[in-house]
Amino acid sequence: MDVSSISPTLLIASLIVASTPIMLAAIGELVVERAGVLNLGVEGMMITGAICGFIVAYETGSPIYGVIASILGGAALSLIFAILTQFFLANQVASGLALTLFGLGFSALIGKGYTGITPPDMSSPNLGFLTEIPFLGKMLFEHDYLVYLAFSIILLVSIFLRYTRQGLILRAVGEDHSSAHALGYKVIRVRVLAILFGGGCAGLGGAYISLIRVPQWAEGMTHGAGWIALAIVVFASWKPMRILFGAWLFGGLTVLQLNLQAAGVSEINLILFKIPLQVQYLTMAPYLITILVLVLMSARALSNAPGSLGKSFHVSD
Amino acid sequence: MKILKKISLGMALITGITIAISGTAITAEPVKVGFIYIGPPGDHGWTYRHDIGRKAVEAHFGDAVETTFQENVPEGPDAVRAITQMALSGHDLIFTTSYGYMDQTLAVAKKFPNVKFEHATGWKTADNVSNYGLKLYQSRHVQGVIAGLMTKTNKICYVASFPIPEVIREINTFYLGAKTQNPDVEVQIVWVYTWYDPGKEADAAQAMIDNGCDVITQHTDSPAPLVTAEKAGLVGFGQASDQTPFAPNAQLTGTIDNWDPYYIDRVQAVIDGTWEGHGTYFGDISEGAVGMAPFANMPQNVMDIAMDVRAKITNGTYFAFTGPLKDQSGELRLKDGEVASRMMLDTMDWYVEGITAKYPD
């Protein structure tokens, strides 16, 4: 068998689906980090969003309510983090890790009675003539609402950070909280709002997994997506539009390796060289390439990190 | 260790005295039984069925036993810590329920000669370690037969976890079953290298559907691949438990692991003092240890053939791993009429002739 049995249209279509949850979680975390806060609890907020969305969607029969609940669930969990780190000045790394552990356990607890059932279907928008476009139609215009919502959020965050006054304040708070405070900006308030936004996005990303991609509830079902999202923020060197490419690269490699396996491709011909493809290498490829790109970019990327990232702020500082 | 022994000796003496004084010899401490799980009991697959076995033990023995479990224990070094912890906390019998706990179970068992261990699906034993498994390949063969008859594209897909003997032999028997009905059938295999990751399992199934597969089979622990089949309007098989609620229109049938009788039997042996190591239990479809979910979503003629094959496997007149059987490279593995031994099944590391996928080594 050969690579030609893989349809590029379907490949890209499933790439977009596979990358949406990490994209959502990553754009949320990006805003949090641009405000100078490092929240390592993404995984916990995602899984909490996944179960909150699932329960509400199932109980009400409405996927829309489910989506809203997932945002609220993720944000509620992040509020704990916000209180701990912004008001009690707890260590952000420790609090974030605790949030992940708490989220995983908490979601398993409230999700006890919800295994083995299917949530209501989320309908996809009918984009009419757009879906008729050959090649592009199936690839881009036959997705569910959340895929387009994720794109919109990234675009809006990009505009917000770059062109609005509030975005500028948020960046100032992240770059140098003492100066921002001296200028009269409410550092804590800005950060709490950013953390809530990050929690909401992570929750939404989790709900994408439990309501659309799988769709069912299973303990620990986000399975490390939150950690990938954290890596993608660095990968994107804290620039919103680059989140898109980071998520696509990771999601794309994941889907590609599965497709290569399905097509039974055991080697790739590169003009003169035959590169044997071992399943094990294919499986680790997404992680390997993510690390590789991170290393290659790190020198430049890290200089882009917000100046006050991970530092606690108190008026007395 | 010496101190521990002294303490336990002292405890035993005290208990003995108490029993003697109270005059009732039967008020013994409950037997403590521990389970190590690879996933959460809520996976609705492999671990879910083991946990049902654990609950069956509790229901059967009541206050005479006390069961505990630890979930989500990774295979490898972490398992040593978890099993040791269980052995230290006074368990009499410990079931380690995944293939990848094999060497870890033996290592811990060596240090605790008085604790009894049972390892699932492996093949190594010791004086205080027994081994147990189910002939899940029996049900898998019937699934292969159904898949061969149901496919229209002649491509059937297999979401596989790790290339270990129990997975390999099921892929083989599945393919052999399909080929008896459909000589043109081709099995696509995607290795996900995880037992439990619903997102990845779903993606793997989707990748194969995109590549033309129309019957989904899985050897991973969540119902995600089957749900993916349901969404795509295709059909597939449940894994480890009846997964009809997840995919009412897609599930053709499925294997149901039934560990209950074995678990009850072994706990009884511990209570009676008849438990022995080096056990090699291999639960059969004829005794109900390997169950199958109701046949559904298939035409009557397919169902009839499947029922017939299942009946033959159950009464022992049919066994897929009977020679002549060649492997992928054309080497003769079983001579004409030769039947695969338990050892061959437990160490199988080759695909049968006809599977075109490359063996992952």
Interface residues (C-beta under 8 A of the other chain):
Chain A: M1 S5 I6 S7 L10 L11 S14 A18 P21 A108 G111 K112 T115 G116 I117 T118 I209 R213 V214 P215 Q216 A218 E219 G220 M221 T222 H223 A225 T254 V255 L258 N259 Q261 A262 A263 G264 S266 Q278 V279 Q280 T283
Chain B: G39 P40 G42 D43 H44 N72 C157 Q188 I189 V190 W191 V192 Y193 Y196 D197 P198 G199 K200 A202 D203 A204 Q206 A207 M208 D210 N211 G212 C213 S222 P223 A224 V227 K231 Q243 P245 F246 T356 A357 K358 P360
